[in-house]
Each structure stands twice: as C-alpha cells, then as structure tokens.
Amino acid sequence: MFFIGVDPHKTSHTAAVLDAHEHLVSEVRVGADRSQRAQLMAFAAGFEPRCWAIEGATGTGALLAQQLVAAGETVLDVPPALSARVRLLDNARSDKTDAHDARSAAVVALRHSKLRTVGLEDHSALLRLLAKRHHDLVAHRTRAVCRLHTVLCLLVAGGLSKGLSAARAARELRRIRPTDQVGIERRRLAGELLAEVRRGDVDLIELKARIAGAVTASSTTITDVVGVGPIMAAYLIGYSGDVRRFPTAGHYARYNATAPIEASSGPNARHRLNPRGNRQLNHALHIVAVTQVRNDTPGRAYYLRKQAEGKTRKEAMRALKRRISDAVYRQLLTDTPR
C-alpha cells in the first residue's frame, strides 16, 4: 500500500508518496488549476494500491478531495494538528516546507487508524452552506443595527431602546430635522444603515424559505426534538455531517462541546466547561435549550429539577444541553441510512 500525502494551497499542491515502511518514494508539485486532478492522477498511476491523505480535506483541500473521490480514489482527511505533531517529532527534519508537510500527512495516514474517509458531498453539505449563510446574514444585520442605534443616539435625546427594529428607526428618522451640517450627515448615514437593515431583513426572509425547503427535502426527524425548527435543524444536520463518525453519544457531545473537560489534579476530581468543540453546533444546542426552558416542556421540568438538586442555573442549562445533544444524536442516527 502506498500513501500519498498532499499539502494543498491556493496556488499549488505538493504530494509525497510513502511506502508501507515509511520510505519516501516520490514527490511532485502541481499547480492548483483545472488540470490539477489529471496531473496528480497521472503522477499516482504507478502506485497501486494507494490511498490519498489530504491535509485539511474540508478546508483548502476540499475541492481537490472531492475531485479525487469522484474519480474513485480513497481519500483520508488529515487534521493539520496531527501533521504538525508528526513534523515536530521527526528526527530528520522538523522545519516546515510544503514537501515536508505532504510527507507528514502521509505518515499520519500510515500510522493513524481512525482518520475520516472523505465521501462525496451530500444533502448535509447543502444544509451546512445554508446554515453558514444564515449565520453570516444575522451577523451582518446585527452589526448594521448596532451602528444605526449608535448614530440615532446622537440624533435623539435619551437614545432609543435596545429592541430597535427597522420600522421604529424609520419613524424616528422621519421626525428628525437637523439644521447643521454634522446633523444632516448623521441623518444621511442613519438612512444608509437603515437601508442595510431592511436589505438584511429581506435576505433573511428569503433564506429562511430556502432553508425550510431544504430541511423538508431531507426528510429528517430531528425536528421531532422540542425546540428544533428548520433553522436549527440546518445547523445541527449541516455541522454534524455524517453522524456515524461518532461511535457514541459521548463522542458527539465532546465534538459539540456539551461534554465537560476533565480538569483533575491529584486526588481532586473535577470538570470544567469545554470552550472548544464545534461552536456552531454548541450555539444551536443552546438555542434549543433556551426554547425548551421558556416553554412548558419536559426540558423545562428537567432544568428545574436540576436546580432543585442544588445546581446553579448555568450548570442546569449545561446539563440540559447535554441531554438535548444525546437526543439529537439519536435522531441523526435514525435518519442515517444503514
């Protein structure tokens, strides 16, 4: 078996071939262009059987990975952190070059038995794109609203309430009649920011309709979880990907950061909040938990019971998020074809 490590970049890709004894057999550097797959396939033609190991196959190397998978090749996703460890522990060379990075990726594939095999993009990739677009639109609209609020505070005595809508801002702008040049320019700027907010509202309405259609087309049962609507379903399905890569609900909880991190020292066994993991998944689970707590649901009863046991509100919320994570994991497994 030959392992072909690839260090992908925006303008070029470097590949290194290792045999089963970790000996370097060959190297090549190709341009990142329309012929990249053909060039790499021609280079690898003499190495059979073979397996490709692409560093960051969901990032910079995503397009190349999909091209190779479509050609019937076996492709493994090598996390950059693992490649960095191999490079650091290499006795021969520890400096960072494209060729060395490619070799490090091949070494990881050779020695690591639990790397993710890259598959063709499925419906979850579509939902991930829509969820990311939703996140970006919400962030852009929030920035526009905050800037509009700041400008209006300089035009309206006493400022405005935090819950500022486009309609409320428009009413306030119609009342403002500044006479000095600074005031006139501030009002003009507020009008431009108001237009941004309105465009954001229209874009979000249109995007929510697209997300609802995509979630319906997925025939998912994840919306059976209380508090999971089409938007949160897109986040949960899209950022979870193929849930079969998580052996247990605990592995999934560690990935979405609802499982605490052990921070024991000596005889003191303790755990702390996990600040890592997939933050988009964690955010979606938090929104679902808040929705359950605000309504008369079994989740709210569980949340109140945890507080009665002596947990703080934050601790009870973390416990509920972990419980929801397990429920989401079960539904994703149910939706995944065997």
Sequence and secondary structure as in RCSB ss.txt:
>XXXX:A:sequence
MFFIGVDPHKTSHTAAVLDAHEHLVSEVRVGADRSQRAQLMAFAAGFEPRCWAIEGATGTGALLAQQLVAAGETV
LDVPPALSARVRLLDNARSDKTDAHDARSAAVVALRHSKLRTVGLEDHSALLRLLAKRHHDLVAHRTRAVCRLHT
VLCLLVAGGLSKGLSAARAARELRRIRPTDQVGIERRRLAGELLAEVRRGDVDLIELKARIAGAVTASSTTITDV
VGVGPIMAAYLIGYSGDVRRFPTAGHYARYNATAPIEASSGPNARHRLNPRGNRQLNHALHIVAVTQVRNDTPGR
AYYLRKQAEGKTRKEAMRALKRRISDAVYRQLLTDTPR
>XXXX:A:secstr
 EEEEEEE SSEEEEEEE TT  EEEEEEEESSTTHHHHHHHHHTT  SEEEEEETTTTTTHHHHHHHHHTT  E
EEE HHHHHHHHHH SS  S  HHHHHHHHHHHHHH S  EE     HHHHHHHHHHHHHHHHHHHHHHHHHHHH
HHHTTSTT   SS  HHHHHHHHHH    SHHHHHHHHHHHHHHHHHHHHHHHHHHHHHHHHHHHHHTT SGGGS
TT  HHHHHHHHHHH  GGGSSSHHHHHHHTT S EE  BTTB  EE    S HHHHHHHHHHHHHHHHSSSHHH
HHHHHHHHTT  HHHHHHHHHHHHHHHHHHHHHHHS  
